[in-house]
Amino acid sequence: MLKKIALFFGLALIVACSSSDDSSKGGATDNFDRSTLLTNLADNIIIPSYQDFAPKLTTLKGSIESFVATPNQSTLDATRKNWLTAYSAWQRLEMYNIGKAEALNQYYYYMNIYPVTVADIETGVSTGSYDLNAPSYHDAQGFPALDYLLYGVATDDAGIISKFSTDANAQGYKDYLMDVINQMDNLTQQVITDWTTIYRDQFVNSSQNTATSSLNKFVNDFIFYYEKGLRANKIGIPAGVFSTTPLPDKVEAYYNQEVSKALSLEALDAVQDVFNGKSFNGTATGPSFKTYLDYLNTNKEGQKLSSLINNQFDLARTEIEGLNSNFSTQITSDNSKMTDAYDALQRAVVYLKVDMVQAFNISVDYVDADGD
């Protein structure tokens, strides 16, 4: 009888604890107006970022059209310049995998999956048979494909120009290059149209605390991008953090050989600006993750959590600034500096992925599979 009573109370305790745990994951327990944060994100950061990116991509498309029509050093140089301008602007957008960007089977899959698979590009060029909408071609398009076609398709500029002019597959290279930029432009226009006609209001008005509400999804996308897109893809993977040896051929913009650091710094600036609610077109700040944490009076290690996060971003920036402009060169010459940069980025992951989401009463909705 005593065993049955003990069992009963044991089960009751489990049920009670389970109920308590479930209820703690329900609605927000604070009075912070999440809609103001979402409004600042949409109107002052996200939409202006897209409106800045779109014309830069259009300019790149125009320069590619000129290069395809008249392949020479002048048109190649202009295209390369506009490629970097657009690629830099893209660093401000990649984290916004929400709304139409998510509905398009992950917009960023078509824009910036690297390293590029050269064999797929060359097969497509030589046969004319390829489907940029197929998942198998995610790593053969976007900015990385342009990087290869504009910088890596031959060993020097004269050879690159000849690929688009006198090579037996010149028309194939031209067609592939145009198809890639047209795909990028088309998808970008769809995302911008959705934000400016429909999705903006849906995003701002979804201010409740549920797994599918705007802030909950955006916080997850933000952390996922920081952890995977920035920390792992740009630094950790090429530095060999997740492999037995470094992988210098897996850096972003591998064929350009000069801008992997610049792109990483732009991405980190974008992350920190979003965290602080900084306007894209100015220095003003509005409701943000930082102000939300400060409203909740969230502290850790005797300091404000928002200060710890900003300080760690700054420390990571200092480490990245000390790297070679070409990450491949840095990896082969002194990879310890790359792993130091990774470690600095990694220290902010815990603040964001554990402390910040707990303060916001938000659950992480993606699986961490890189062993960190």
C-alpha positions in Angstrom: 0.0 0.0 0.0 2.8 2.4 0.9 4.5 1.6 -2.5 1.2 2.5 -4.3 0.9 5.8 -2.4 4.5 6.6 -3.1 4.0 5.7 -6.8 0.9 7.9 -6.9 2.6 10.9 -5.5 5.6 10.3 -7.7 3.5 10.4 -10.8 1.6 13.4 -9.5 4.9 15.2 -9.0 6.0 14.4 -12.6 2.7 15.6 -14.0 2.9 18.8 -12.0 6.4 19.5 -13.1 5.5 18.8 -16.7 2.6 21.1 -16.5 4.7 23.8 -15.0 7.4 23.4 -17.7 4.8 23.6 -20.4 3.1 26.7 -19.0 6.5 28.5 -18.8 6.8 28.2 -22.5 3.5 29.9 -23.2 2.8 33.6 -23.6 5.2 36.4 -22.7 5.4 37.1 -19.0 6.4 40.8 -19.4 4.7 43.9 -20.8 7.3 44.8 -23.4 5.6 46.0 -26.6 7.0 43.6 -29.1 5.2 45.3 -32.0 7.5 48.4 -31.6 10.5 46.1 -32.0 9.0 44.5 -35.0 8.1 47.9 -36.5 11.6 49.2 -36.1 13.0 46.0 -37.7 10.7 46.2 -40.7 10.6 49.9 -41.4 14.1 51.0 -40.4 16.3 48.0 -41.0 14.9 45.1 -43.2 13.0 46.9 -45.9 15.6 49.7 -46.3 18.3 46.9 -46.6 16.4 45.3 -49.5 15.7 48.7 -51.1 19.5 49.3 -51.0 20.4 45.9 -52.3 17.9 45.7 -55.2 19.3 48.6 -57.3 22.9 47.3 -56.7 21.9 43.9 -58.0 20.2 45.6 -61.0 23.4 47.5 -61.7 25.3 44.3 -61.5 22.9 42.7 -64.0 23.4 45.6 -66.4 27.1 45.3 -66.2 26.9 41.5 -66.8 24.7 42.2 -69.9 27.4 44.6 -71.2 30.2 42.1 -70.5 28.3 39.3 -72.3 27.7 41.6 -75.3 31.3 42.9 -75.4 33.7 40.7 -73.4 36.8 42.9 -72.7 38.9 44.1 -69.8 36.8 47.2 -69.3 33.4 45.4 -69.1 35.0 42.7 -66.9 36.4 45.2 -64.5 33.0 47.0 -64.3 31.2 43.7 -63.6 33.7 42.7 -60.9 33.3 46.1 -59.2 29.5 45.8 -59.2 29.7 42.2 -58.1 31.5 43.2 -54.9 29.2 46.1 -54.3 26.2 43.9 -54.5 27.8 41.0 -52.6 28.7 43.4 -49.7 25.1 44.7 -49.6 23.9 41.0 -49.6 25.6 40.5 -46.2 22.9 42.8 -44.7 20.1 40.5 -45.9 21.1 36.9 -45.6 19.8 36.6 -42.0 16.3 37.6 -43.0 15.1 34.1 -43.9 11.5 34.9 -43.1 8.3 35.6 -45.1 8.8 35.2 -48.8 12.5 34.5 -48.4 11.6 31.4 -46.5 8.7 30.5 -48.8 10.9 30.4 -51.8 12.5 27.2 -50.5 15.1 29.4 -48.7 16.0 32.4 -50.8 19.6 32.4 -49.6 20.1 28.9 -51.0 20.0 30.5 -54.4 22.2 33.4 -53.5 25.1 32.4 -51.4 25.9 28.7 -51.0 29.6 28.1 -51.1 32.0 26.5 -51.9 30.6 26.5 -55.5 30.5 23.2 -57.3 32.6 24.0 -60.4 31.8 20.6 -62.1 28.1 21.5 -62.2 28.8 24.9 -63.7 31.1 23.5 -66.4 28.7 20.7 -67.2 25.9 23.1 -67.6 28.0 25.4 -69.7 29.1 22.6 -72.1 25.7 20.9 -72.4 23.3 23.7 -71.9 21.4 21.3 -69.6 20.8 22.6 -66.0 18.0 23.7 -63.7 18.9 26.5 -61.3 15.6 25.8 -59.5 16.8 22.3 -58.6 18.3 21.8 -55.1 21.3 20.1 -56.8 22.1 23.5 -58.3 22.0 25.5 -55.1 25.8 25.3 -54.9 26.3 26.3 -58.6 24.6 29.7 -58.7 24.3 33.0 -56.8 27.3 35.2 -55.8 29.7 32.2 -55.5 29.0 31.1 -59.1 29.6 34.7 -60.3 32.8 34.6 -58.2 34.0 31.6 -60.2 32.9 32.9 -63.6 34.4 36.3 -63.2 37.6 35.4 -61.4 38.3 31.6 -61.5 37.2 30.3 -64.9 40.8 30.8 -66.2 44.2 31.6 -64.7 44.3 35.2 -65.9 42.1 38.0 -67.1 42.9 37.4 -70.8 41.9 33.7 -70.4 38.7 34.7 -68.6 37.7 37.1 -71.4 38.5 34.4 -74.0 36.1 32.0 -72.2 33.3 34.5 -73.1 34.5 35.4 -76.5 36.6 32.9 -78.5 36.2 29.7 -76.5 34.2 26.8 -78.1 31.7 27.1 -75.2 31.7 30.9 -75.1 27.9 31.0 -75.7 27.4 28.5 -73.0 29.4 30.6 -70.5 27.4 33.7 -71.5 24.1 31.9 -71.2 25.0 30.5 -67.8 26.2 33.8 -66.5 23.0 35.5 -67.6 20.8 32.8 -66.2 22.5 33.1 -62.8 22.0 36.9 -62.5 18.4 36.7 -63.9 17.6 34.1 -61.2 19.1 36.3 -58.5 17.2 39.4 -59.7 13.9 37.6 -60.1 13.9 36.1 -56.6 15.0 39.3 -55.0 12.2 41.2 -56.7 9.7 38.7 -55.4 11.0 39.1 -51.8 10.9 42.9 -52.0 7.5 43.0 -53.5 6.2 40.8 -50.7 7.7 42.9 -48.0 6.4 46.2 -49.4 2.9 45.0 -50.3 1.8 42.2 -47.9 4.3 40.9 -45.5 5.3 44.0 -43.7 2.0 44.4 -41.9 1.8 40.6 -41.2 5.2 40.7 -39.7 4.5 43.7 -37.5 1.1 42.6 -36.3 2.3 39.1 -35.3 3.6 40.3 -31.9 2.4 37.5 -29.7 4.8 35.0 -28.1 4.2 31.7 -30.0 6.4 29.4 -32.0 5.2 30.9 -35.3 5.0 34.5 -34.3 7.3 37.1 -36.0 9.7 37.8 -33.2 10.1 34.2 -32.2 10.9 33.2 -35.7 13.1 36.2 -36.4 15.1 35.6 -33.2 15.7 32.0 -34.3 16.7 33.1 -37.8 19.0 35.8 -36.4 20.8 33.3 -34.1 20.9 30.6 -36.8 22.6 33.0 -39.2 25.1 34.2 -36.6 25.9 30.7 -35.5 26.0 29.0 -39.0 26.2 31.7 -41.7 28.7 33.9 -40.0 30.6 31.9 -37.3 30.7 28.5 -39.0 30.5 29.1 -42.8 32.8 32.2 -43.0 35.3 31.3 -40.3 34.9 27.9 -38.6 34.6 25.5 -41.6 37.5 26.9 -43.7 39.6 27.1 -40.5 39.0 23.3 -40.0 37.1 23.7 -36.7 34.7 21.0 -37.8 37.1 18.8 -39.8 40.4 17.1 -39.3 42.3 19.6 -41.4 41.8 23.2 -42.5 39.8 23.8 -45.7 41.2 27.0 -47.3 39.2 26.3 -50.5 35.9 26.7 -48.6 36.2 30.4 -47.8 33.6 32.9 -49.1 34.6 34.6 -52.4 37.4 32.0 -52.9 38.2 32.9 -56.5 38.4 36.7 -55.9 41.1 36.0 -53.3 40.9 39.5 -51.7 37.5 40.1 -50.0 36.6 37.3 -47.6 37.6 39.4 -44.6 35.6 42.4 -45.9 32.5 40.3 -46.4 32.8 38.8 -42.9 33.2 42.2 -41.3 30.1 43.5 -43.1 28.1 40.5 -41.9 29.2 41.1 -38.3 28.3 44.8 -38.6 24.9 43.8 -39.9 24.3 41.4 -37.0 25.3 44.0 -34.4 23.2 46.7 -36.0 20.1 44.4 -35.9 20.8 43.5 -32.2 21.0 47.2 -31.3 18.1 48.3 -33.6 20.3 50.6 -35.6 18.6 52.2 -38.6 20.0 51.1 -41.9 20.0 54.6 -43.3 21.5 56.4 -40.3 22.8 56.1 -36.7 19.5 56.3 -34.9 18.5 53.3 -32.8 15.0 52.0 -31.9 13.4 49.2 -30.0 15.6 46.1 -30.4 16.9 43.0 -28.8 19.1 45.2 -26.7 16.3 47.4 -25.4 14.2 44.3 -24.7 17.0 42.8 -22.7 17.5 46.0 -20.8 13.8 46.3 -20.2 13.9 42.9 -18.6 16.9 43.9 -16.6 18.8 40.8 -17.8 22.2 40.4 -16.2 24.9 37.8 -16.4 28.3 37.6 -14.7 27.5 40.9 -12.9 26.9 42.8 -16.1 24.0 43.7 -18.4 23.6 40.9 -20.9 23.2 43.4 -23.7 26.6 44.9 -22.8 28.2 41.4 -22.7 26.9 40.6 -26.2 28.0 43.9 -27.7 31.4 43.6 -26.1 31.8 40.1 -27.5 30.8 41.3 -31.0 33.5 44.0 -30.6 36.1 41.5 -29.5 35.2 39.3 -32.5 35.5 42.2 -34.9 39.0 43.0 -33.5 40.1 39.4 -34.2 38.7 39.4 -37.7 40.2 42.8 -38.5 43.6 41.3 -37.6 43.3 38.6 -40.4 44.6 38.7 -43.9 42.2 40.1 -46.4 42.3 36.7 -48.1 41.2 34.1 -45.6 42.7 31.3 -47.7 46.1 32.9 -47.3 45.5 33.4 -43.6 44.6 29.7 -43.2 47.7 28.5 -44.9 50.1 31.0 -43.3 48.8 31.1 -39.7 45.5 29.3 -39.1 45.6 30.0 -35.3 44.4 33.5 -36.0 41.4 32.1 -37.8 40.6 29.8 -34.9 41.0 32.7 -32.5 38.4 34.7 -34.5 36.1 31.7 -34.4 36.5 31.4 -30.7 35.6 35.1 -30.2 32.5 34.6 -32.3 31.6 31.4 -30.5 31.6 33.1 -27.1 28.6 35.2 -28.1 26.6 32.1 -29.2 25.9 31.1 -25.6 24.8 34.6 -24.7 22.4 34.7 -27.7 21.3 31.1 -27.9 20.9 30.4 -24.2 20.7 33.6 -22.2 18.8 35.9 -24.6 16.2 33.4 -25.7 15.5 32.4 -22.1 15.0 36.1 -21.2 12.6 36.5 -24.1 10.9 33.2 -23.2 11.6 31.9 -26.7 12.5 28.3 -27.7 15.3 27.5 -30.2 13.6 25.9 -33.2 16.5 24.4 -35.1 18.9 21.5 -34.4 22.5 22.2 -33.8 24.5 19.6 -35.7 28.0 21.0 -35.9 29.3 19.6 -32.6 29.8 22.9 -30.8 
